[in-house]
Amino acid sequence: MGGGGPVGDLVLSSDPDGMPWGPRTPDDLTGRALAVARAAAAHRPDALIVACNTATVHALDAVRAELEPAIPVIGTVPAIKPAAAAGGRMAIWATPATTGSPYQRGLIRDFATGARVTEVPCPGLADAVEAADDAAVTAAVAAAAALTPADVTDVVLGCTHYELTGAPIRAALAARTGGADLVYYGSAEPVALQALRRLGVTAEPGLPRTGGLTVLHSGREAALPAAAFAYAEGRVLSGQGAPVG
């Protein structure tokens, strides 16, 4: 990002008709993720980011099989590896569909051997963030915090929505842990950097806005939803805010 909006042309393809995704079966999730990816691919992007942990967990292989090598596909996975490297006591907050999934369990097995890991399902949190419903966010965060061990040291935010509501999460976990100085791990920055690497370009956050924004809702052209403007990131995408980061 730079200059109050996207530097390159962005296509944001989502599936409001099919939400929430969390309770869906893996096959259903894969089908809907493929539909979202196909809608974006029709705009001939240089790369496609599956900017959803749940979709990555269940559909990344299928999306890559269909679109690569013509379009590089970058997935979004919980930052379990860097969190485990810190050697602390880790909690992974994720959607119910991601929590306990073979994919997430595989990441834990491969990168967190010997670490104490607690998987924390967060039903309703992504939907509350999507709607910018503060009361629902507070309730969902409180429920997840109650499932988080009080002696946790590291927290993986295993859904891209959760990074938009970091302040309530930090407040709830501060109360849960007695004000412990926790370390939080998100996916947004590592995924953006990986996308740039796949494209062979470097990050230049000082560039002015030159790109446009196309929004697709279940394949239909649309505008950013009103709820997006509740977040600094949404205002940046619309060109109405200062750069985030």
Sequence and secondary structure as in RCSB ss.txt:
>XXXX:A:sequence
MGGGGPVGDLVLSSDPDGMPWGPRTPDDLTGRALAVARAAAAHRPDALIVACNTATVHALDAVRAELEPAIPVIG
TVPAIKPAAAAGGRMAIWATPATTGSPYQRGLIRDFATGARVTEVPCPGLADAVEAADDAAVTAAVAAAAALTPA
DVTDVVLGCTHYELTGAPIRAALAARTGGADLVYYGSAEPVALQALRRLGVTAEPGLPRTGGLTVLHSGREAALP
AAAFAYAEGRVLSGQGAPVG
>XXXX:A:secstr
 BTTB SS EEEEE GGG   TTS HHHHHHHHHHHHHHHHTT  S EE   HHHHHHHHHHHHHHHTTTS EE 
    HHHHHHTTSEEEEEE TTTTT HHHHHHHHHH TTSEEEEEE TTHHHHHHTT HHHHHHHHHHHHHTS T
T  EEEE SGGGGGGHHHHHHHHHHHHTS   EEE SHHHHHHHHHHHHT    TT      EEEEETTEEE   
GGGGGSHHHHHHTT S    
